[in-house]
Amino acid sequence: MNISFQTIVILFVVVAQLSLTSSVQINNNDQLSSSSEPAASPQCLQDVQTMMSYPINALEMWTSTGRSPNDLGNMDDCLQLPSNVSHYCIYQTDYDVPFLNVSYPYMIGLCIPPSCNTTTDIEAALGEFILTMSIIAPVGDKGTSQSYCYSHIGQTYKSWTTGSGVMLGVCICFAMMVVIGTSMEYIRIQMSSAAKKDEFEGLLDGSRRSPLKVDYESSNSIIASIFLSFSLIHNYRSFIGSQSTKRHFDALDGIRTVSTMWVVLGHSLLFSLSPGLDNIQYVFGTVRTFFSFQALPAGEFAVDVFFMLSGFLVAHTLLSQLDSKKAKSLLFWAKYALHRYIRLSPLMYFLLFVYWKLMPMFGSGPMWYQFAQSLDVCDQYWWTNLLYINNLHPSTLTQECFAWGWYLANDMQFYLIAPFVLLSFRYKKIFGYTWVVILLAICFTTNIWLTIKFNIATFFDFSFTSTSFATDIYQKPWTRVGPYAVGLCVAFLYTHETTKKLYDKPVFRMFAYAMALGITMFFSYIPYSGLQGTSWNKIENGLFNAFAHTMFTVGLSFFMMATFYGHGGFLADFFKIKIFHYLSKLTFSTYMIHPIVIWTYQYSRTTFDHYSPLQFAWLYTANIVMSFAAAFLVHLTVEKPFVNLERIIFPPNKNNNESQKHHTEQSNVEKIILLIGILTLDKYFPTTNNYINQSINLSIYQIKI
């Protein structure tokens, strides 16, 4: 049932008027709604009555008090008053609206006498305010209530704990490693440049001032290599300089980056609902029914794109190695699993503990306590993230610590089962395709069965009342494996020469483009039909939950494969823009850190946010810029260093790098010739000495021997 905001407000006022008499009785000292509830403080009630008679300071207290649901008043002004006059309290609860199946979240900021310092006291004071219609509040069956009071502004900041101190120490250790590694790299570069300059000058005048080859990299000790792994110089050069060895996959950089931006887009709205919006009823009742609005909840499909890309890249990489002798050894498969663990874990572990132990120190404000309370689940379930089982235990997403880490748990689990599918495909292709069909069947049937059995809505169905969607469907591997199976299948198809021949035919390409556009748009916007008066039934919800996530990636794969063979038109050219090559390296870090960025802002607000298209555009722009900026920082200082450390533990196969090494040697020959020419000019035209020295240093820096 769709209910307008105006209807709810009118109902609240009417019920409030009809319930006036009973409210008076409930708030009397000698008559309580429940004998088990503690009585309100007589001093509190007396001070509230005094406040309502408008003595000195009462006007400031009233102007600092919220008047309507989700109105936080003005905490700063309230706390400017003497501490024996007032303090600032947040009161929050949920109300079940009479005669309607709606649970209404209610929060208000109150500037009240300091004698009202318990939830019971605050409810009694609020009841007095409602009687005089000084404050508008719903009347109905109240859910669990809580309050939080501040007597001075410093209380909005959290105190440091042992865990916070330890995590700060870890951050300092990382910073020291970065400083030491960067300094060592800078000194090494200067020494190498000086040696090479002397060498080439010696070539010009016929002498040999230094050995022909000075290799500082190969002479590094293990300890030095560990420190150099944290070098900002090395990691930044790797960030801006590395090129893809498979140019036909360049469009994946754009697809991955745009998908990440889509995730941040959806979360910019979703995370603003907690703590809340001041016009949340307008968003739920009106905005979500707009056709254009469907692009925001459709951001859920971006995670499915990640699963599909992961499945494809894992399969494509592993299939090329299965024919080698090393693939038959147990060590190969141990390294296969360990590689994924090392690749994902360091950054995830670091941000997990930053989120749990350090983030409470990041913000402040009247609503910051809500974020601190949300971390209580980490005390019990933090270890599940370390084992990548947080999507299975605890059973519900709302109880997970670092909740968005459910994606990594699924990805790790899919990664571990992928070899069984790939080995079957390598043994006999039909077996590989059979495994894909089995995985898809598991995904489809479990989604339909769970949706119908528990009457689960779709993720497009915003509701005040909680559903079991996040518990039974959202993060479980058996309901999300479909897109990963699609990625495996795409890798299988890519091995067939027939696939390339099909995409070389214009007619088939037009068909593929039509399928890509039709399927992705259909599943992104078909939920709009369920928002125009008649909601979907169980069967319709079940079919959508079963097929939407998987079929969206099927549609995208039609286009993605076209880009592998040099097709795709202007859209493929867009996804191959150079900036995406760089940003795609930050997508993992951005996904991991963007909730920390968004929640730090949202929970630090002193008022509720307001939704409008322009304000949301500004909010999203800020979120995406700050998220990528923070991701760039942790990429250079945490993520990339551990990638370098893995290469120290497991050096890359030299045979796999022969072509890249040959290309580098050719490039260095050209640079050496250019450098000799520059040195010759320096010898015969000394007036250009400053410019020549700069060119020499730059050229030497770029040469890799």
C-alpha positions in Angstrom: 0.0 0.0 0.0 1.4 3.4 -1.0 0.8 6.1 1.6 1.5 9.8 1.0 3.4 11.9 3.5 0.4 14.2 3.9 -1.9 11.3 4.8 0.5 10.1 7.5 0.8 13.6 9.0 -2.9 14.1 9.1 -3.5 10.8 10.7 -0.9 11.6 13.4 -2.6 14.8 14.2 -6.1 13.3 14.3 -5.0 10.4 16.4 -3.1 12.8 18.7 -6.2 14.8 19.3 -8.4 11.7 19.9 -5.7 10.4 22.3 -5.3 13.6 24.3 -7.1 12.3 27.3 -5.3 9.0 27.5 -2.0 10.8 27.0 -2.7 13.0 30.0 -3.3 9.9 32.1 -0.2 8.2 30.9 2.0 11.1 31.8 0.7 11.6 35.3 3.1 10.6 38.0 0.7 8.1 39.6 -0.5 6.4 36.4 2.0 4.6 34.2 1.3 2.6 31.1 3.1 -0.3 32.6 3.8 -1.1 36.2 7.2 -2.6 35.2 8.5 0.7 33.7 10.4 3.1 36.0 8.6 6.3 37.0 9.6 9.6 35.6 11.6 11.8 37.9 9.3 14.3 39.8 12.0 16.9 39.5 12.1 16.4 35.7 8.3 16.9 35.4 8.5 20.0 37.7 11.3 21.5 35.6 9.5 20.8 32.4 6.4 22.6 33.8 8.6 25.5 34.7 10.1 25.6 31.2 6.7 25.7 29.7 5.9 28.8 31.7 8.7 30.6 29.8 11.1 31.8 32.5 14.5 33.2 31.7 16.4 31.0 29.2 13.2 29.2 28.3 13.0 30.9 24.9 16.5 29.8 24.0 15.6 26.3 25.1 12.5 26.2 22.9 14.2 27.6 19.9 16.9 24.9 20.2 14.3 22.1 20.4 13.0 20.2 17.4 9.3 20.6 16.6 8.6 17.8 14.2 9.8 14.3 13.4 13.4 14.2 12.3 14.0 17.8 13.6 17.1 17.9 15.7 16.8 21.5 16.8 20.1 23.2 17.5 22.5 21.4 19.7 25.2 24.1 19.6 22.9 26.8 20.9 21.4 24.6 23.5 24.8 23.8 25.0 25.7 27.4 25.1 23.3 27.8 28.0 24.5 27.2 31.6 24.8 23.5 32.4 22.4 23.8 35.3 19.7 25.2 33.0 19.7 22.7 30.0 21.3 19.9 28.3 20.7 18.5 24.8 19.1 15.1 24.2 18.3 12.9 21.2 15.3 10.7 21.5 14.5 8.0 18.9 12.0 5.2 18.5 9.6 3.6 16.0 5.9 4.0 15.9 3.4 1.5 14.4 0.8 3.8 12.8 -2.7 2.7 13.9 -4.8 1.0 11.2 -1.9 1.0 8.8 0.9 -1.5 8.2 3.6 1.1 8.5 6.4 1.4 11.0 7.4 5.1 11.3 11.0 6.0 12.4 10.9 8.9 14.8 13.8 11.0 16.1 13.8 14.5 17.6 16.3 16.7 19.4 15.3 18.3 22.7 16.8 21.1 24.7 15.4 20.2 28.2 16.3 20.6 31.9 19.3 18.5 33.0 17.0 16.7 35.6 15.5 14.9 32.6 18.3 12.5 32.0 16.7 9.0 31.4 14.7 7.7 28.5 11.6 7.6 30.8 12.1 11.2 31.8 12.5 12.3 28.2 9.4 10.4 27.2 7.5 12.1 30.0 8.8 15.5 28.9 8.0 14.8 25.3 4.4 13.8 26.4 4.0 17.2 28.1 5.1 19.0 24.9 2.8 17.0 22.7 -0.2 17.9 24.9 0.3 21.6 24.2 1.0 20.8 20.5 4.4 22.4 21.0 5.9 19.3 19.3 4.3 17.1 16.7 4.8 13.4 17.3 3.0 10.2 16.2 0.8 8.4 18.6 0.7 4.6 18.3 2.4 1.4 19.5 5.9 2.5 20.3 8.8 0.3 19.6 12.2 0.2 21.4 13.1 3.7 22.5 16.5 5.1 23.4 17.9 8.5 24.2 21.3 10.1 24.3 22.1 13.3 26.2 25.0 15.8 26.0 25.9 18.4 28.7 28.8 19.9 26.7 30.0 19.8 23.1 33.0 17.7 24.0 30.8 14.7 24.7 30.1 14.3 21.0 33.7 13.1 20.6 34.6 9.5 21.5 37.3 8.6 24.0 40.3 6.7 22.9 40.4 3.0 23.8 43.2 0.5 23.9 42.1 -0.8 20.5 42.1 2.7 19.0 45.6 3.3 20.3 46.9 0.0 18.9 45.4 0.8 15.5 46.9 4.2 15.5 50.2 2.6 16.2 49.7 0.3 13.2 49.0 3.4 11.0 52.2 5.0 12.3 54.2 1.9 11.5 52.8 2.0 7.9 53.8 5.7 7.7 57.3 4.9 8.9 57.7 2.1 6.3 56.5 4.5 3.6 59.0 7.2 4.7 61.9 4.8 4.9 61.1 3.1 1.7 60.6 6.3 -0.2 63.9 7.7 1.1 65.8 4.6 0.2 64.2 4.7 -3.3 65.2 8.3 -3.7 68.8 7.7 -2.7 69.0 4.7 -5.0 67.7 6.7 -7.9 70.2 9.5 -7.3 73.1 7.0 -7.1 72.0 5.1 -10.1 71.6 8.4 -12.1 75.0 9.6 -11.2 76.6 6.3 -12.1 74.9 6.1 -15.5 75.7 9.7 -16.3 79.4 9.0 -15.6 79.2 5.9 -17.8 77.8 7.7 -20.8 80.1 10.6 -20.5 82.9 8.1 -20.4 81.6 6.6 -23.6 81.8 9.9 -25.3 85.4 10.7 -24.3 86.6 7.1 -24.8 87.1 6.2 -21.1 85.4 3.8 -18.8 84.6 5.6 -15.6 82.2 3.0 -14.2 81.1 -0.5 -15.0 78.9 -0.9 -18.1 76.0 -2.2 -16.0 75.1 -1.0 -12.6 72.1 -2.9 -11.3 71.0 -1.6 -8.0 67.7 -3.4 -8.0 69.2 -6.9 -8.1 71.6 -6.1 -5.3 68.8 -5.3 -2.8 68.7 -7.5 0.3 65.4 -9.0 1.4 65.1 -6.3 4.1 65.8 -3.5 1.6 63.3 -5.0 -0.8 60.6 -5.1 2.0 61.2 -1.4 2.7 61.3 -0.5 -1.0 57.9 -2.2 -1.4 56.4 0.8 0.5 58.2 3.4 -1.6 55.8 6.1 -2.8 58.1 6.7 -5.8 58.0 3.1 -6.9 54.2 2.7 -6.3 53.3 5.9 -7.9 55.4 5.1 -11.0 53.7 1.7 -11.1 50.3 3.4 -10.8 50.8 5.9 -13.7 53.2 3.9 -15.9 52.1 0.2 -16.1 50.3 -0.7 -19.3 48.0 -3.6 -19.9 49.7 -6.5 -21.7 46.3 -7.5 -23.2 45.0 -4.4 -25.0 41.8 -6.2 -26.1 40.7 -6.2 -22.5 41.1 -2.4 -22.0 37.3 -1.8 -22.0 37.1 -3.8 -18.8 38.9 -0.9 -17.0 36.0 1.4 -17.9 33.3 -1.2 -17.1 34.9 -1.8 -13.7 35.3 1.9 -12.9 31.8 2.9 -14.0 30.4 0.0 -11.9 32.2 1.3 -8.9 30.8 4.7 -9.4 27.4 3.2 -9.7 27.8 1.4 -6.3 28.8 4.7 -4.7 25.7 6.4 -6.4 23.3 3.9 -4.8 25.1 4.0 -1.4 25.0 7.8 -1.4 21.3 7.6 -1.1 21.0 4.4 0.9 23.5 5.4 3.6 21.9 8.9 3.9 18.8 7.0 5.2 20.9 6.2 8.2 20.6 8.3 10.3 17.9 9.7 8.1 16.4 12.5 5.8 14.1 15.2 6.9 11.8 14.4 4.0 12.2 10.7 4.0 8.4 10.2 3.5 8.7 12.2 0.3 11.5 9.9 -0.9 9.7 6.7 0.0 6.3 7.8 -1.2 6.9 9.9 -4.2 10.5 10.0 -5.5 11.0 6.3 -5.7 8.0 6.1 -8.1 9.8 8.3 -10.6 11.0 6.4 -13.7 14.4 8.1 -13.6 14.9 7.2 -9.9 15.2 3.5 -10.8 18.8 4.0 -11.8 19.7 4.4 -8.1 18.5 1.1 -6.7 19.7 -0.6 -10.0 23.2 0.1 -8.7 22.7 -3.2 -7.0 23.6 -4.8 -10.4 27.1 -3.2 -10.2 28.1 -5.8 -7.6 26.9 -8.5 -10.0 29.2 -7.0 -12.7 32.1 -7.4 -10.3 31.2 -11.0 -9.8 31.0 -11.6 -13.5 34.3 -9.8 -14.2 36.0 -11.8 -11.4 34.8 -15.1 -12.8 35.9 -14.2 -16.3 39.4 -13.1 -15.3 40.0 -16.0 -13.0 38.9 -18.5 -15.6 40.8 -16.8 -18.5 44.0 -16.6 -16.4 43.8 -20.2 -15.0 42.8 -21.8 -18.3 46.1 -20.7 -19.8 48.1 -22.4 -17.0 46.3 -25.7 -16.7 48.2 -27.3 -19.5 51.6 -26.7 -17.9 53.3 -29.4 -15.7 53.2 -27.2 -12.6 49.4 -27.2 -12.7 49.6 -30.9 -11.7 51.4 -30.1 -8.4 49.9 -29.4 -5.1 52.1 -26.4 -4.7 50.5 -24.7 -7.7 47.1 -24.9 -6.1 48.4 -23.8 -2.7 49.9 -20.7 -4.4 46.6 -20.2 -6.3 44.6 -19.9 -3.0 47.4 -18.0 -1.2 47.6 -15.4 -4.0 43.9 -14.5 -3.6 44.3 -14.3 0.2 47.3 -12.0 0.0 45.7 -9.9 -2.7 42.4 -9.2 -0.8 43.3 -9.6 2.9 45.8 -6.8 3.8 43.7 -3.9 2.7 40.5 -5.5 3.9 42.0 -6.3 7.4 43.5 -2.8 7.6 40.2 -1.0 6.8 38.2 -3.4 9.0 40.2 -2.4 12.1 40.3 1.3 11.0 36.5 1.1 10.7 36.1 -0.7 14.0 38.7 1.0 16.2 39.7 4.3 14.6 36.6 5.6 12.8 34.8 6.4 16.1 37.5 9.0 16.5 36.8 10.6 13.1 33.5 12.3 13.7 31.4 14.1 16.2 27.9 15.5 16.5 24.5 14.7 18.0 24.0 11.6 15.9 27.5 10.2 16.1 26.6 7.9 19.0 24.4 5.9 16.6 27.5 5.0 14.5 29.4 4.1 17.7 26.5 1.8 18.7 26.5 0.2 15.2 30.0 -1.1 15.9 28.9 -3.2 18.8 28.4 -6.2 16.4 32.1 -6.1 15.6 33.0 -7.1 19.2 31.2 -10.4 18.5 31.7 -11.1 14.8 34.9 -9.4 13.6 36.6 -12.7 13.2 34.2 -13.9 10.6 35.6 -11.3 8.2 39.1 -12.6 8.7 37.9 -16.1 7.7 35.7 -14.9 4.8 32.6 -16.4 6.2 30.8 -13.2 7.2 28.2 -13.8 4.5 27.2 -17.0 6.3 27.6 -16.1 10.0 25.9 -14.2 11.4 22.9 -15.0 9.3 21.6 -11.5 8.8 23.4 -8.6 7.1 22.4 -6.1 9.8 24.5 -8.1 12.3 27.6 -8.2 10.2 30.7 -6.2 11.1 32.1 -4.3 8.1 28.8 -5.3 6.4 29.9 -4.4 2.9 32.6 -7.1 3.2 30.0 -9.7 2.3 31.1 -9.2 -1.3 34.7 -10.3 -0.6 33.4 -13.4 1.3 31.4 -14.5 -1.7 34.2 -13.7 -4.1 36.7 -15.8 -2.1 34.2 -18.7 -1.9 33.6 -18.5 -5.6 37.3 -18.3 -6.3 37.9 -21.5 -4.4 35.3 -23.5 -6.3 36.3 -22.1 -9.7 39.1 -24.7 -10.2 36.7 -27.6 -10.1 34.7 -26.0 -12.9 37.8 -25.1 -14.9 39.5 -28.5 -14.6 36.2 -30.1 -15.8 36.2 -27.8 -18.8 39.9 -28.6 -19.6 39.2 -32.3 -19.3 36.1 -32.1 -21.5 34.4 -28.9 -22.5 30.9 -30.2 -22.0 31.7 -31.0 -18.4 32.6 -27.4 -17.8 29.4 -26.1 -19.4 27.5 -28.6 -17.3 29.0 -27.1 -14.1 27.9 -23.7 -15.2 24.4 -24.9 -15.8 24.3 -26.5 -12.3 25.5 -23.3 -10.7 22.9 -21.3 -12.5 20.2 -23.8 -11.6 21.2 -23.5 -7.9 21.0 -19.7 -8.1 17.6 -19.6 -9.8 15.9 -22.3 -7.7 17.1 -21.0 -4.3 16.0 -17.5 -5.1 12.6 -18.5 -6.3 12.0 -20.9 -3.4 13.2 -18.5 -0.7 11.2 -15.6 -2.1 7.9 -17.5 -2.3 8.4 -19.3 1.1 9.2 -16.1 3.1 7.3 -13.6 0.9 10.5 -11.7 0.2 10.3 -8.4 -1.7 12.9 -7.2 -4.3 15.7 -4.9 -3.5 13.8 -2.2 -5.4 11.0 -2.3 -2.8 11.9 0.4 -0.2 9.9 -0.1 3.0 9.9 1.2 6.5 9.4 -2.3 7.8 12.4 -4.6 7.7 12.2 -7.6 5.4 14.2 -10.8 5.2 15.7 -9.9 1.9 19.1 -9.0 3.4 19.0 -12.1 5.6 17.9 -14.8 3.1 18.9 -13.6 -0.3 21.1 -10.6 -0.5 24.5 -11.9 0.6 24.3 -15.7 0.5 26.6 -17.5 -2.0 24.0 -19.8 -3.4 21.8 -16.8 -4.4 24.6 -14.7 -5.8 26.7 -17.3 -7.7 24.8 -16.8 -11.0 26.9 -13.8 -12.3 30.1 -15.5 -11.4 29.0 -18.6 -13.4 28.3 -16.2 -16.3 31.8 -14.9 -16.1 33.2 -18.5 -16.2 31.0 -19.2 -19.3 32.2 -16.0 -21.0 35.8 -17.2 -20.5 34.8 -20.6 -22.0 33.2 -19.0 -25.0 36.3 -16.8 -25.5 38.4 -19.9 -26.1 36.3 -20.8 -29.2 37.3 -19.5 -32.6 33.7 -19.6 -33.6 32.9 -16.8 -31.1 35.3 -14.5 -32.9 33.9 -15.4 -36.3 30.4 -14.6 -35.0 31.4 -11.2 -33.7 33.1 -10.4 -37.0 29.7 -10.6 -38.7 27.9 -7.2 -38.6 24.5 -8.8 -38.3 25.4 -10.8 -35.2 27.0 -7.7 -33.7 23.8 -5.8 -34.1 22.0 -8.6 -32.5 24.5 -8.7 -29.6 24.1 -4.9 -29.1 20.4 -5.2 -29.1 20.5 -8.0 -26.5 22.9 -6.1 -24.3 20.8 -2.9 -24.3 17.4 -4.7 -24.0 18.3 -7.1 -21.2 20.2 -4.5 -19.0 17.5 -1.8 -19.5 14.7 -4.3 -18.9 15.9 -5.5 -15.6 16.9 -2.0 -14.4 13.5 -0.5 -15.1 10.9 -3.2 -15.0 10.4 -2.7 -11.2 8.9 0.6 -12.2 5.7 -1.3 -13.1 5.3 -2.4 -9.5 5.3 1.1 -8.2 2.4 2.4 -10.1 -0.5 1.3 -7.9 -0.4 -2.5 -7.9 2.5 -4.2 -6.2 4.1 -7.4 -7.5 2.9 -10.7 -6.1 5.1 -13.5 -4.7 5.6 -15.2 -8.1 6.6 -11.9 -9.8 9.0 -11.1 -6.9 10.4 -14.6 -7.1 11.0 -14.5 -10.8 12.7 -11.1 -10.5 14.9 -12.1 -7.6 15.9 -15.3 -9.4 16.8 -13.9 -12.8 17.6 -10.2 -12.5 21.1 -10.4 -11.0 22.3 -13.1 -13.4 20.5 -11.9 -16.6 21.9 -8.3 -16.2 25.4 -9.7 -16.5 24.3 -11.9 -19.4 23.2 -8.8 -21.2 26.4 -7.0 -20.4 28.5 -9.9 -21.5 27.1 -9.6 -25.1 28.6 -6.2 -25.4 31.7 -7.0 -23.4 32.7 -9.8 -25.7 32.4 -7.5 -28.7 35.0 -5.3 -27.2 37.4 -8.3 -26.9 37.5 -8.5 -30.7 37.9 -4.8 -31.4 34.2 -3.9 -31.8 31.8 -2.0 -29.6 31.7 1.4 -31.4 31.8 4.6 -29.5 30.8 3.0 -26.2 33.8 0.7 -26.3 36.0 3.8 -27.1 34.4 5.5 -24.0 35.3 2.5 -21.7 38.9 2.6 -23.1 39.5 6.2 -22.1 42.9 6.6 -20.5 41.6 7.9 -17.2 39.7 4.6 -16.7 43.0 2.8 -16.9 44.2 4.6 -13.8 40.9 4.7 -11.9 40.3 1.0 -12.4 43.4 0.3 -10.2 41.6 2.1 -7.4 38.2 0.3 -7.7 38.9 -2.3 -5.0 40.2 0.3 -2.6 37.3 2.6 -3.5 34.7 -0.1 -2.8 36.3 -0.9 0.5 36.7 2.7 1.8 33.7 4.5 0.4 31.2 3.6 3.3 33.7 5.0 5.8 33.8 8.2 3.8 30.1 8.5 3.5 29.2 7.5 7.1 31.8 9.9 8.5 29.9 12.7 6.9 26.4 11.5 7.4 26.7 10.7 11.1 28.6 14.0 11.8 25.7 16.1 10.6 24.0 18.3 13.2 20.7 18.3 11.2 19.1 15.7 9.0 19.9 15.8 5.3 17.3 16.9 2.8 16.8 15.1 -0.5 16.5 17.0 -3.7 18.0 16.2 -7.1 20.5 19.1 -7.0 21.5 18.5 -3.4 21.9 14.8 -4.1 24.1 15.5 -7.1 26.4 17.6 -4.9 26.4 14.9 -2.3 27.3 12.2 -4.8 30.0 14.3 -6.4 31.6 14.9 -3.0 31.3 11.2 -2.1 32.9 10.0 -5.3 35.8 12.5 -5.2 36.6 11.9 -1.6 36.2 8.1 -1.9 38.7 7.9 -4.9 41.0 10.3 -3.1 41.0 8.2 0.0 41.4 5.0 -2.1 44.4 6.5 -3.9 46.1 7.1 -0.5 45.5 3.5 0.8 46.4 2.1 -2.6 49.9 3.6 -2.5 50.5 2.9 1.2 48.7 -0.4 2.0 47.3 -2.2 -1.1 50.3 -1.9 -3.5 53.0 -2.5 -0.9 51.5 -5.9 -0.2 51.3 -6.7 -3.9 55.0 -5.9 -4.1 55.7 -8.1 -1.0 53.9 -11.0 -2.7 56.2 -10.7 -5.7 59.2 -11.0 -3.3 57.7 -14.2 -1.8 56.6 -15.6 -5.2 58.8 -14.0 -7.9 57.0 -13.8 -11.3 57.9 -16.3 -13.9 60.7 -14.9 -16.1 59.3 -16.7 -19.1 56.0 -14.9 -18.8 57.9 -11.5 -18.9 60.1 -12.1 -22.0 58.0 -10.1 -24.4 57.6 -7.2 -21.9 61.4 -7.3 -21.2 62.2 -7.2 -25.0 59.8 -4.2 -25.4 61.6 -2.5 -22.5 65.0 -3.2 -23.9 64.0 -1.7 -27.3 62.7 1.4 -25.6 65.9 1.7 -23.6 68.0 1.5 -26.7 66.1 4.4 -28.2 66.6 6.4 -25.0 70.3 5.6 -24.9 70.7 6.9 -28.5 68.8 10.1 -27.5 71.0 10.5 -24.4 74.2 10.2 -26.4 72.9 12.9 -28.7 72.1 15.1 -25.7 75.6 14.6 -24.3 77.2 15.5 -27.6 75.2 18.8 -27.7 76.4 19.4 -24.1 80.0 19.0 -25.1 79.9 21.3 -28.2 77.2 23.8 -27.1 77.9 24.5 -23.4 75.6 27.5 -23.3 72.7 25.1 -23.1 74.2 23.4 -20.0 71.3 23.9 -17.6 68.7 22.6 -20.1 71.0 19.7 -21.0 71.6 18.7 -17.4 67.8 18.5 -16.8 67.4 16.4 -20.0 70.2 14.1 -18.9 68.7 13.5 -15.5 65.3 12.9 -16.9 66.5 10.5 -19.6 68.7 8.6 -17.1 65.8 8.3 -14.7 63.7 6.7 -17.4 66.2 4.1 -18.5 65.8 0.7 -17.0 68.9 -1.5 -17.4 
